Amino acid sequence: MNAILRFFSSLKLVITCLVFAMIIVVFGTLEQVDIGIQNAQKKYFDQLVISPQRDGPLGGETFNNFIQSLPASGIYLWIFKTVPLPGGYLVGGVMLAGLIASYFTRFKVGAWRVAVVTAICVVETWAMLQVGYATWPGWLLMLAVTVPNLALVAYAHYKLRWPKVGVMLTHLGIVIMLVGGLLTSLWQRETRMIITTGETATYSASDMECELAIVSDAGDGQEDVVAIPQSLLDKGGTITLPNLPFAVKVRTFMRNSDLLKLAAGETPPHPVTEGYGKTHKASPIAPASKMDERNFMAGYVDLVKDGQPVGTYLVSLWGELFQDKLPAQNVEVGGKTYALRMRPARFYKPFSLTLLKFSHDKYKGTEKPRNFSSLVKLKDPRSGEESTRLIKMNEPLRYEGETFFQASFLPGDRTTILQVVKNPAAWLPYVSCVVVSLGMMLQFLIHLIRFTQKRAKA
């Protein structure tokens, strides 16, 4: 056990991890030019191991040009096409294990002392977030952090006789930062909420994922919706859901596509029986790679009931965009009508936001924007809350674990676009910064106290 702890806490391993971290940061930065930030993140950072690309070009054009510009580029190409590299998850995991192992090999302190200091840091961070650190005057924020931390210095130095408390806390802060980064990559979800003045929104929609919604009339102006997520569509095969009288068999699914009108005499690539797939076809294209681009997913599906075909349909996000120009995708099964709609994945809220006013302020005498803001009415039937909130560019709305940022707007200055971010680990970077700052402050002050004591004795 001691040998394992010494291995993970060794300085050589830390340096090796830092070297690999720099390599994948460079690779990911170059690749995001051609394949986009999201795809580069998945390829290099959200992986345990980066598989070698033996066939075809190594990455995008920008990446290949960089490799070709290096001395002995042939050797680098051979290495990167033959040897798998550690991904972000593996590098970060090993560094995290090393930091934790250092507590058992380098810092000989009791667990209760670690718990006491960590608890103080967490309480400090929680208090600042609850009060609203962004609204505090700078001098008050510094005072609120400095006074309790100076008291902790005195406690650690004079009472606990803990000379390495600063170094240990700095390590702890980095541990929290790594854990926060991992949880964010696993749990964070970013969606958009689009609201027109006077209208109410109860859901946000994803720019990255889609769903196949099967909608039927529930009476009293309500709808029954069964949504099949993109993860199931991507796998293909037959999808059976208990609350549908038919199964959905995915013939093909495209992560990005064009919707093209069939030429005279041209037949669809699949035997479509109803809907706009009889006059149009979906053609696969390369995934979007730029921030201002998006993927338009599409697919061909069969509806099957009791082993018998009901119909074959083309479903596409283009159909959602041009639903007023394309025929509806309806199917009748068992005397009930169902509509098939490929749409951005929706995430419904237990509360609603009504846009009362959208403001697009400009500097006087110019067209230069000065501020964007949305005045919304928040209504939560569970708690009975009904309040008016102002969402500005640097002052988001935080509610029920989600943050609503003022992201953009549509032409006409009547429709706002809110970026909705849900990240259960969002508070961990704040804790990490407080712990690291505290650790550096403590270590400096402890050395300063020792220096002044020695000088006084001399």
N, C-alpha and C positions, 0 to 999 in steps of 0.2 A: 504494500500500500504506500509506504514511504517513497519507494522508487517511482511510482506513478505520479505522486504529488510533486516530487522533484522534477520529473520530466515536464509536466505541464507548467510549472512555475519557473522554468529555466529561461534565462535571458535570450539564449539562442533561438528558442522556439518563438518567443515574442518578436524578435527581429525578422525571422522567417515569415511569420504571419503578416508583419507590416510590409514586407517586400511584395508578397502576393496580393495584399490589399491595394498597394499602389498599382500593380499590374492590371488588376481587374477594373480599377477606377479609370485608368488610361484607356483600356479596351472599351469599357462601357461608354465613356465620354465620346470616343471616336465613332462608335457604332450608332449612338443615338442620332447622329447627323443623318444617317441613311435609313434607319429602321424605327426611329422615334424613341422617346424617353421610356414609355411603358414597355415596349418590346426589349429594349436594351436592359432595363431593370430585371425583367423576367429571365433574360438569357444569361446575365452575368452575376446578378446579386441575389436573386430569389432562387438560387440553386445550391445544392450541396457540392456537386461536381459539374464542371463545364466540359461537356463531351467534345472530343476533337472533331473537327469538320474535315473528314478525309477527302470527300468529293466536292468538286466545284470550287469557287473562289472562297477565300477565307474572310468572311464578313462582307461588309459593304465596300463601296468604292473608296470612301474616305479612309477606312481602316486599311485596305489593301495598299493605298498610296503611301500611308505612313510606314507600313512594314517594308515596302519596296525601297523607301528612302533610307533605311538603316543599313549600316555596313554589314556585310555577310547576311543579307536578307534571306538567302536560300536556307541558311541554317535555322533562322527563326521560323520560316514557313514550315519547314519539316517538323520542328518541335511542336508548333501549335496545331499542326494537322495530325500529329501522332500521339502526343502526350496529353492526357486529360488534366485540366487545371482545377484547383479548388475554387469553388464558388463562394459567393458572399456569405451564405449560411455557414459553410464549413469554416472559413477563416474567422468569422465573428464568433462562432461557437468555440473554437479552440482558444481564441483570445479570452473569451469569457471564462472558460475552464481554467486558464492560467491565472487570471486575476483572483478567482475563488481559491485556487490551490495556494496562492501566495499567503492567504490568511493562516494556513496551517504550517507553512514552512518558514515564513519571514516574520510574521507578526505574532508574538506570543502573548496574546491578550485573551481575556475571558469573553465568552459570547454575550454575557449580560452587558458588558461595556459597549460592545458594538450595537446592541439593541437600544441602549439608552441614547446614544448619539444619533443613530438613525431615526429614532422616534422624534427627537427634537427637530431634526431637519425636515421630516415629513410634516410635522405640525406647523413649522414656519411657512413651508410652501403652501400648505392647505389654507392657512390664514390669509396669505397674500392673494391667493386665487379667489377666496370667498369675498374679500373686501373689494378686490378689483385693483390689481397692481398697476394697470394702465392709467387709472384715475388718481393715483397717489402723487403728491409733489415729490420731486427727487430727493429732497433733504429728509422727508419723512420716511420714505422707503429705505434709505440708507440707515437711518436711525433705528427703524424697526428690525433690520437685519443685524446691524452691528452690535447693539446693546446685548441681546441674548447670546450672541456668539462670543463676545468678550467674557461674559459670565461663564460660558462653556470652556473657554481657554483656561481660566483660573481653576475651574473644577478639575479639568483633565490634568493640569500640570501640578497643582498643589495637593489635590486630594487623591487622584488615581495614580499619580506618579507614572503617567503614560507618555513617554517621550516621542513615540512614533504616531501619535494620534492624527497628525496632519497628513502624513503620507498614507496612512491607512484609509482616511476619509476620502482622499483623492482617488485611491483605487476603488473605493466603494462607489463613488460618483460615476466612474467610468463603467463599472459593472451595471449600474442602473441605466446608463445611457445605452449600452449594448442590448440589454433586455428590452428597453423601450423601443429601440429600432426594430428588433425582431417582432415584438407584438404589433407594432404599427404595420409592418409589412404583411402580417398575417390577418389583422383585423380591420385595418382602416378601409373605409368605403367612401368614395367621393361620387356624388350624384348632382343633378341640377334640378332646380324647381323654377318653372317658368309661369309667371302670373301676370295677367293683364289687369289694368286698373278696373276695380269694381268686381273682379272675379275672385273665387276662392280656390285654393289648392290644398289637397289632402295627401299628396304623394310627391316624391321626387323620382327622377328617372336617370338611368345610367347612360353615359356616353360610350361605355366600353362593352356592355353586355346587352343581349336582347332576350326576348322571351316570346314564345308562341302562345298567344292568348286565345282561348276558345270561349266565346261570350254567348250567353243565352239570356232571354228575358225572364226575370224573376217576378214580374208584376209590381204594381204600385211605383212605376218609374225606376225600379231597381234592376240591377244586372247580376247574374251569376257568372263569375269569371274563374276559369281554370287555366293557370299559367304553367307552361312547360319551360323550365330554365334552359339557357344556352348550353350548359354543361351536359344535359341529356341529349339535346339536339346534336351536339358535336360528336357524341359517341355513336350516334346512329342506332339502327336496330328498331325494334318495336317497343313503344312506350304505352303501357297500360295503366290507367288511373281509375281508382274505384268510383269516382263521381262522374265518370263519362261513360255513355253507353257504347262507345266505340274505342278502338285502339288507334294510335298514331304510329305509322311505320315511316321512318325517315329514309328516303331513297338516297338523297345527297344533301349535304349542308356546306355552305360557302361562308367563310368568315368575312369576305368582302366581295362585292359583286357590282356589276352594272345591270341595269334593266333596259333591255333593247327590244324594240318592236320587231316582230317577225316580218321578214320580207315576203312578198307575194309568192305563194306556193311553198314556203318554208314550213316545215313541221316542227313542233316543240321537241326539245331533247327528251322529254318524258311524255307519256300519253295523258296529258292534262284533260280532265273532263269538264271542269267548271272554272269560272273566274278569269282574271286577267292573264293567267298562264296560257290561255288559248290564243292570245294575240301578242303576248310578250314572252321573252325568255330571260333568264338570269345567266349572266356570264361571269365566271370567277375572275378576279383581278388580285393583284398583290395587296397585302394589308396596308392600311394607311400608316404613314411614318412621320407625319408632321403634326405639330400641336393643333393647327387649325383644320385638320382633316379628321374624318371619322370613318369607321367601317360601316358598310351597309350589308348586313348579313342577309342571306337568302337560302332557300332550300325547297326541295320537292318532297312532298309527303303523300302517303296513302292513308286513307281512313278505312279501317277494317272493322266490321261488326260480325261476330260469330263466324269468323273465318272467311266471310264474303266481302269483297271490295265494295266500298261505298262511293269512293271517288278519289281522284288524284288532283292535287292542287300545288300551285306555285305560291309560296309565302315569302315575302320580302319586306325589308324596311322601306324600300322605295314605295311599296304599296301604302304604307302608313303616311309617307310624306305627300303622296299624290292621291290620297283616298277620295278626294272630290272629283278626280278625273278618271279614276279606274273603277271598274265594276266591283261590287261587293263580293266577298268570298263567303257565301252562305251555303250551308248544307242542312238538309232536313233528315232527321233520324228519329224514328219512333213518334212522329207527329210533332216534334219540337225542332225549332230552327236554331242552328248554331252558326256564329260568325267566326271565321278564322282570321286572326290579325297578328302579323309579326310586328312587334313594337319594342322600343327600348324597355329594358327591365325596370319595373316599377317597385318602389318601396313606400308602402302606405304608412301614414302617421296616425297616431291616436288623437291628434289635434289638427287644427286647420289654420291657415294663414290667408287673410284677405288683403289684397293690395288696395290701400286707400288712396295713395298718391305716390307717383314716381317723379323724382326731381333730377334734372340734368342741368346743373349749374355751370355757367361758363364765365370766364374772366371778362369783365366789362370791355366792350368794343372789339372782342376777338371771338373766334370759334374754339379757342382752347378750353377743354373741360377743366372745371375747377373742383367739382364734386358730383358724385352720384349717390343717391340715397333712395330708400324705399320705406315709406310709412305703411306699416302693416298692422292688422288687427289679429291678435292671437286669441284663439278660442279653444279651450280644452274642456270638453264635457265631463271628463272624469273628476277633475278637481273643481270645476266651476269657474276656473280662471278665464277672465276676458279682459284683455289689456291691449293698449296701443304701444307698439315698439317702432323705433326708428333704426333702420339698418343702413350704416354708412360704410364707405370703403375701408376704413380702418377701425370700425366699431361694429363687429358682427353681433348677431343675436345668438345667444347660447341657451338652449332649452332641451331638456330630456336627453342629455348626452350627445346632442348634435349641435354643430355650429353652422350658422347661416351667414355666408359672406356675400357682400354685394359684388358680383362678378362681372356682369355685363347687362346689356339691354338690347331690345329690338328697335329698328327704325320707327320713328313716330313718337318716341318718348312716352309710351303708354304701357309698355310691357317690360317687366324686369326679369333678369336672370340671376337667381341666387345659387351660389355654390354651397352644397350641403355636405359637410364633412362629419362622419361619425368615426371616432377613434377612441376606444376605451382607454388606451394608453397615452393619451395626449398630455396628461399631467406629469408623466415620468421625465421628460426632458427638463421640466422646471425643477423637479426634485434633484435631478442629476447636476444641474448648474449650481443649485444652492449647495449641494454636498461638496462638489469640487472646489467652489469658491471658499467654502468654510474650511476645507482641508488645507488649502494653500495659505489662508489667513492664519490658521492655527499654527502651522509649521513655522511660518515666518515669525509669529509673535513668541512662540516658545523659544526659538533660537535667539530672538532679541532679548528675552528675559534672562536666558542663560548668560548671554554675552554681558549684559549690564551687571549681573550678579558677580561674575568673575572679575569684571573690571573694578567693581566696588571693593572686592576682597583684596585686589592687588594694591 
